Amino acid sequence: MNNKERKIIQKELGQKNIEHYFKLLENRFEPDYDKFYIKEICKLSEGFTIRLTREQKLKFCKKCSTFMNTKTQEIRLNSMLGAKEYICKNCGNVKRFKYK
């Protein structure tokens, strides 16, 4: 097994682990461990250079590591910027995505 094959296998395993952590977040078996799961997802994506999809990025706040659902986020349309804003109710962090 050469270096390139090993990196591909590691990246696949990292992607599987990320998907597993997102399943744990969505099923909410242990709400107390949400911040731990989110930090692990960020470590895996940075360590193996795996890009998270837009849907995955919207599931947690990058600043305070909280799981985003209807109770912890607010969604607004900003017509001046032409963007959809996702606002975290815990820390006030704003994510903006252009819409057309």
N, CA and C atoms as a LAMMPS dump frame, in Angstrom:
ITEM: TIMESTEP
0
ITEM: NUMBER OF ATOMS
300
ITEM: BOX BOUNDS ff ff ff
-5.0000000000000000e+02 5.0000000000000000e+02
-5.0000000000000000e+02 5.0000000000000000e+02
-5.0000000000000000e+02 5.0000000000000000e+02
ITEM: ATOMS id mol type element x y z
1 1 1 N 0.855 -1.178 0
2 1 2 C 0 0 0
3 1 3 C 0.9 1.24 0
4 2 1 N 0.713 2.064 -0.987
5 2 2 C 1.534 3.265 -1.045
6 2 3 C 0.844 4.417 -0.299
7 3 1 N 1.504 5.545 -0.282
8 3 2 C 1.046 6.692 0.497
9 3 3 C -0.294 7.225 0.003
10 4 1 N -0.483 7.261 -1.309
11 4 2 C -1.722 7.802 -1.882
12 4 3 C -2.927 6.939 -1.51
13 5 1 N -2.768 5.618 -1.583
14 5 2 C -3.858 4.718 -1.208
15 5 3 C -4.21 4.856 0.269
16 6 1 N -3.192 5.003 1.1
17 6 2 C -3.428 5.151 2.542
18 6 3 C -4.21 6.422 2.838
19 7 1 N -3.867 7.524 2.147
20 7 2 C -4.583 8.783 2.363
21 7 3 C -6.039 8.674 1.941
22 8 1 N -6.294 7.965 0.845
23 8 2 C -7.672 7.791 0.381
24 8 3 C -8.479 6.993 1.401
25 9 1 N -7.891 5.936 1.934
26 9 2 C -8.578 5.116 2.94
27 9 3 C -8.839 5.933 4.2
28 10 1 N -7.869 6.722 4.63
29 10 2 C -8.045 7.557 5.821
30 10 3 C -9.151 8.581 5.615
31 11 1 N -9.222 9.163 4.437
32 11 2 C -10.245 10.156 4.15
33 11 3 C -11.634 9.522 4.168
34 12 1 N -11.765 8.306 3.623
35 12 2 C -13.042 7.595 3.646
36 12 3 C -13.467 7.283 5.079
37 13 1 N -12.521 6.839 5.899
38 13 2 C -12.838 6.55 7.303
39 13 3 C -13.238 7.822 8.046
40 14 1 N -12.555 8.925 7.771
41 14 2 C -12.916 10.199 8.379
42 14 3 C -14.313 10.631 7.99
43 15 1 N -14.68 10.447 6.713
44 15 2 C -16.025 10.803 6.242
45 15 3 C -17.083 9.942 6.927
46 16 1 N -16.801 8.648 7.108
47 16 2 C -17.743 7.763 7.801
48 16 3 C -17.932 8.198 9.25
49 17 1 N -16.842 8.587 9.894
50 17 2 C -16.941 9.046 11.288
51 17 3 C -17.756 10.326 11.388
52 18 1 N -17.56 11.247 10.452
53 18 2 C -18.331 12.499 10.443
54 18 3 C -19.814 12.197 10.283
55 19 1 N -20.148 11.302 9.354
56 19 2 C -21.55 10.925 9.159
57 19 3 C -22.134 10.289 10.411
58 20 1 N -21.328 9.466 11.094
59 20 2 C -21.782 8.83 12.34
60 20 3 C -22.095 9.88 13.413
61 21 1 N -21.22 10.87 13.563
62 21 2 C -21.456 11.919 14.561
63 21 3 C -22.691 12.749 14.208
64 22 1 N -22.927 13.013 12.927
65 22 2 C -24.133 13.749 12.541
66 22 3 C -25.394 12.936 12.831
67 23 1 N -25.335 11.616 12.657
68 23 2 C -26.479 10.767 13.001
69 23 3 C -26.75 10.827 14.504
70 24 1 N -25.688 10.812 15.299
71 24 2 C -25.86 10.917 16.752
72 24 3 C -26.487 12.256 17.128
73 25 1 N -26.074 13.326 16.445
74 25 2 C -26.644 14.647 16.717
75 25 3 C -28.125 14.699 16.342
76 26 1 N -28.464 14.133 15.197
77 26 2 C -29.843 14.204 14.735
78 26 3 C -30.775 13.357 15.587
79 27 1 N -30.299 12.188 16.039
80 27 2 C -31.136 11.315 16.859
81 27 3 C -31.217 11.775 18.307
82 28 1 N -30.259 12.594 18.722
83 28 2 C -30.23 13.203 20.053
84 28 3 C -30.327 12.156 21.164
85 29 1 N -29.454 11.12 21.088
86 29 2 C -29.411 10.131 22.147
87 29 3 C -28.936 10.757 23.458
88 30 1 N -27.891 11.56 23.367
89 30 2 C -27.317 12.207 24.548
90 30 3 C -27.143 13.699 24.266
91 31 1 N -28.141 14.535 24.587
92 31 2 C -28.014 15.974 24.31
93 31 3 C -26.853 16.642 25.05
94 32 1 N -26.385 16.017 26.134
95 32 2 C -25.279 16.6 26.886
96 32 3 C -23.96 16.519 26.12
97 33 1 N -23.864 15.595 25.168
98 33 2 C -22.627 15.399 24.435
99 33 3 C -22.588 16.145 23.106
100 34 1 N -23.546 17.023 22.842
101 34 2 C -23.614 17.72 21.557
102 34 3 C -22.343 18.506 21.25
103 35 1 N -21.839 19.244 22.219
104 35 2 C -20.636 20.049 21.979
105 35 3 C -19.433 19.17 21.678
106 36 1 N -19.36 18.025 22.354
107 36 2 C -18.264 17.087 22.099
108 36 3 C -18.341 16.557 20.678
109 37 1 N -19.54 16.165 20.235
110 37 2 C -19.714 15.646 18.88
111 37 3 C -19.325 16.7 17.84
112 38 1 N -19.746 17.924 18.061
113 38 2 C -19.463 18.99 17.101
114 38 3 C -17.968 19.28 17.042
115 39 1 N -17.3 19.273 18.183
116 39 2 C -15.85 19.499 18.182
117 39 3 C -15.117 18.367 17.478
118 40 1 N -15.61 17.13 17.644
119 40 2 C -15.003 15.991 16.951
120 40 3 C -15.2 16.1 15.44
121 41 1 N -16.382 16.548 15.016
122 41 2 C -16.646 16.742 13.589
123 41 3 C -15.673 17.768 13.018
124 42 1 N -15.463 18.865 13.731
125 42 2 C -14.538 19.904 13.25
126 42 3 C -13.102 19.386 13.193
127 43 1 N -12.687 18.61 14.197
128 43 2 C -11.337 18.046 14.187
129 43 3 C -11.134 17.105 13.012
130 44 1 N -12.135 16.246 12.762
131 44 2 C -12.021 15.303 11.657
132 44 3 C -11.985 16.013 10.309
133 45 1 N -12.83 17.017 10.139
134 45 2 C -12.864 17.707 8.849
135 45 3 C -11.575 18.489 8.607
136 46 1 N -10.988 19.047 9.647
137 46 2 C -9.724 19.759 9.486
138 46 3 C -8.557 18.789 9.322
139 47 1 N -8.568 17.705 10.076
140 47 2 C -7.459 16.758 10.045
141 47 3 C -7.33 16.028 8.726
142 48 1 N -8.463 15.664 8.128
143 48 2 C -8.441 14.922 6.875
144 48 3 C -8.809 15.791 5.678
145 49 1 N -8.91 17.09 5.872
146 49 2 C -9.296 18.07 4.838
147 49 3 C -10.547 17.621 4.084
148 50 1 N -11.602 17.39 4.864
149 50 2 C -12.896 17.013 4.316
150 50 3 C -13.795 18.237 4.392
151 51 1 N -14.349 18.643 3.247
152 51 2 C -15.241 19.795 3.217
153 51 3 C -16.627 19.368 3.647
154 52 1 N -17.206 20.132 4.565
155 52 2 C -18.574 19.876 4.985
156 52 3 C -19.533 20.519 3.988
157 53 1 N -20.668 19.866 3.758
158 53 2 C -21.652 20.426 2.842
159 53 3 C -22.388 21.578 3.526
160 54 1 N -23.136 22.316 2.748
161 54 2 C -23.877 23.458 3.293
162 54 3 C -24.876 22.998 4.351
163 55 1 N -25.567 21.883 4.095
164 55 2 C -26.537 21.364 5.056
165 55 3 C -25.855 20.969 6.36
166 56 1 N -24.66 20.386 6.257
167 56 2 C -23.925 20.005 7.457
168 56 3 C -23.462 21.227 8.235
169 57 1 N -23.036 22.268 7.52
170 57 2 C -22.568 23.484 8.189
171 57 3 C -23.692 24.186 8.944
172 58 1 N -24.916 24.065 8.447
173 58 2 C -26.044 24.743 9.074
174 58 3 C -26.543 24.029 10.322
175 59 1 N -26.027 22.859 10.616
176 59 2 C -26.515 22.088 11.754
177 59 3 C -25.857 22.474 13.07
178 60 1 N -24.801 23.292 13.023
179 60 2 C -24.167 23.703 14.269
180 60 3 C -23.573 25.095 14.144
181 61 1 N -23.436 25.755 15.297
182 61 2 C -22.814 27.073 15.35
183 61 3 C -21.304 26.883 15.462
184 62 1 N -20.581 27.541 14.595
185 62 2 C -19.136 27.381 14.584
186 62 3 C -18.468 28.081 15.767
187 63 1 N -19.105 29.119 16.277
188 63 2 C -18.505 29.908 17.344
189 63 3 C -18.664 29.256 18.721
190 64 1 N -19.903 28.825 19.047
191 64 2 C -20.139 28.296 20.397
192 64 3 C -20.409 26.798 20.421
193 65 1 N -20.356 26.13 19.276
194 65 2 C -20.515 24.675 19.154
195 65 3 C -21.836 24.162 19.714
196 66 1 N -22.932 24.824 19.397
197 66 2 C -24.239 24.326 19.803
198 66 3 C -24.967 23.776 18.588
199 67 1 N -25.778 22.757 18.826
200 67 2 C -26.574 22.149 17.768
201 67 3 C -27.709 23.095 17.423
202 68 1 N -27.875 23.379 16.126
203 68 2 C -28.887 24.339 15.687
204 68 3 C -30.195 23.627 15.373
205 69 1 N -31.247 24.015 16.076
206 69 2 C -32.601 23.57 15.765
207 69 3 C -33.514 24.781 15.906
208 70 1 N -34.804 24.576 15.88
209 70 2 C -35.732 25.714 15.902
210 70 3 C -35.666 26.499 17.207
211 71 1 N -35.228 25.856 18.286
212 71 2 C -35.148 26.549 19.576
213 71 3 C -33.878 27.383 19.713
214 72 1 N -32.823 26.997 19.022
215 72 2 C -31.536 27.672 19.22
216 72 3 C -31.097 28.536 18.044
217 73 1 N -31.934 28.682 17.013
218 73 2 C -31.546 29.541 15.897
219 73 3 C -32.725 30.351 15.405
220 74 1 N -32.403 31.449 14.761
221 74 2 C -33.398 32.316 14.142
222 74 3 C -32.988 32.499 12.68
223 75 1 N -33.957 32.413 11.776
224 75 2 C -33.685 32.549 10.348
225 75 3 C -34.371 33.81 9.844
226 76 1 N -33.578 34.677 9.166
227 76 2 C -34.13 35.913 8.603
228 76 3 C -33.638 36.086 7.183
229 77 1 N -34.41 36.833 6.407
230 77 2 C -33.99 37.216 5.066
231 77 3 C -33.554 38.669 5.099
232 78 1 N -32.353 38.94 4.64
233 78 2 C -31.817 40.293 4.591
234 78 3 C -31.843 40.744 3.138
235 79 1 N -32.819 41.591 2.8
236 79 2 C -32.975 42.003 1.411
237 79 3 C -31.885 42.996 0.975
238 80 1 N -31.3 43.721 1.921
239 80 2 C -30.243 44.676 1.56
240 80 3 C -29.001 43.935 1.059
241 81 1 N -28.668 42.829 1.716
242 81 2 C -27.498 42.051 1.313
243 81 3 C -27.866 40.936 0.339
244 82 1 N -29.147 40.627 0.22
245 82 2 C -29.565 39.514 -0.62
246 82 3 C -29.12 38.193 -0.034
247 83 1 N -29.259 38.059 1.287
248 83 2 C -28.759 36.868 1.961
249 83 3 C -29.773 36.333 2.962
250 84 1 N -29.67 35.043 3.197
251 84 2 C -30.455 34.39 4.236
252 84 3 C -29.542 34.278 5.454
253 85 1 N -30.015 34.773 6.602
254 85 2 C -29.184 34.816 7.799
255 85 3 C -29.661 33.787 8.813
256 86 1 N -28.708 33.037 9.339
257 86 2 C -28.964 32.082 10.407
258 86 3 C -28.284 32.639 11.649
259 87 1 N -29.084 32.982 12.669
260 87 2 C -28.562 33.636 13.868
261 87 3 C -28.66 32.687 15.048
262 88 1 N -27.541 32.465 15.718
263 88 2 C -27.504 31.621 16.906
264 88 3 C -28.054 32.422 18.086
265 89 1 N -29.006 31.841 18.816
266 89 2 C -29.595 32.537 19.954
267 89 3 C -28.698 32.503 21.187
268 90 1 N -27.738 31.582 21.228
269 90 2 C -26.843 31.495 22.383
270 90 3 C -25.76 32.573 22.351
271 91 1 N -25.094 32.722 21.19
272 91 2 C -23.952 33.637 21.133
273 91 3 C -24.177 34.82 20.198
274 92 1 N -25.213 34.773 19.365
275 92 2 C -25.478 35.875 18.448
276 92 3 C -24.683 35.829 17.156
277 93 1 N -23.976 34.732 16.907
278 93 2 C -23.198 34.587 15.682
279 93 3 C -24.137 34.513 14.476
280 94 1 N -23.757 35.145 13.368
281 94 2 C -24.592 35.201 12.17
282 94 3 C -23.883 34.494 11.024
283 95 1 N -24.599 33.57 10.361
284 95 2 C -24.117 32.942 9.131
285 95 3 C -24.97 33.484 8.004
286 96 1 N -24.327 33.939 6.941
287 96 2 C -25.064 34.491 5.8
288 96 3 C -24.77 33.672 4.556
289 97 1 N -25.853 33.351 3.829
290 97 2 C -25.733 32.645 2.56
291 97 3 C -26.538 33.411 1.529
292 98 1 N -25.931 33.684 0.396
293 98 2 C -26.618 34.419 -0.681
294 98 3 C -27.76 33.588 -1.218
295 99 1 N -28.811 34.277 -1.625
296 99 2 C -29.927 33.608 -2.29
297 99 3 C -30.223 34.332 -3.59
298 100 1 N -30.787 33.612 -4.518
299 100 2 C -31.15 34.208 -5.801
300 100 3 C -32.429 33.616 -6.293
